[in-house]
């Protein structure tokens, strides 16, 4: 799994992670609750850049990471670590 977009908000993070066959828009609260808001099948996009271009209409382009970050699982510690590197 890779984090490709992340943004901090008062109670946690929102962003997009990439799995083998899909992209997932998520919210993750500081109390550890993951909410998958929407899923996007990779087969619906030409490539990663096409997906980012389409999503940039709804999510600020600056929220996307220059390089996706590989993680084993979504935890508050992992998201804190990633977000601290991009601030």
N, C-alpha and C positions, 0 to 999 in steps of 0.2 A: 504494500500500500504506500502511496505517496501523497503528501500534502502539496497541492498546487496553488491554493489560495487560502489566505487566513487574514482575519480582521478581528481585533479585540473589541469587545463591548463590555459594558459594566459588569455583567454576571458571567462572562466567559468568552467564548470565541464563536465565530461563524466562518465558514469557508467551504472549500471543496477538496475532497480527496479522490484519488484515482485508484481504482482496482483494475484487475486484469481486463474486464469486459465493460466497465462503466465508470462514470464520474458521479460522485454523490455530494450534493449540497447538504451541509449539516450545520447544526448548532450544538455546541458543547458547553454546558454550564459548569461553573466552578465546583458544583457539588458532585460532578462526575456523571451527569446524565447526558447521553448522546441522543440527539434527535435527528433522524435522517429526513430532510425536508423534501428532497426530490432526487430522482435518479435519472441519468442520461446515458443511454447506450452508446458505446464508442462507435459502433457500426453506423450510427447516424451522422458521423462527422468524418471528413476526409482524413484529418489528422489532429494532433494536439493543438496546433496553431489555429485551425478552423474552429475548434471548440472554444478556445480562449477568445477569439474574435467574436463569436456569437454571444458568449456570456458577457463580454465587455459592454454589451448594450444594457445590461441589467446590474452588473457588478462592476464597480470601478476597476479599471485596468491595473491601477496601482496595488490592488489587493492580491494580484497574481504574483507568485514568486518567479524570479528570473530562472531559477533552477528548482524543479520539484525536489522535495526532501523525503527520502525514504524513512518510514517508521514501521515498527512492528504492530503497534496498536495505538489507538487514540486515548491518551491520558492527559490530564491537566499539566503534568510535568513536561511531557513531550511538546505540547502546544505552547507552554510558557517558554521552553527552550528555543523553539523555532521562531516564535514571535520576537524574543529578545534579540535574535540575530538580525532581524530585518528592520528594527526600529531605527 
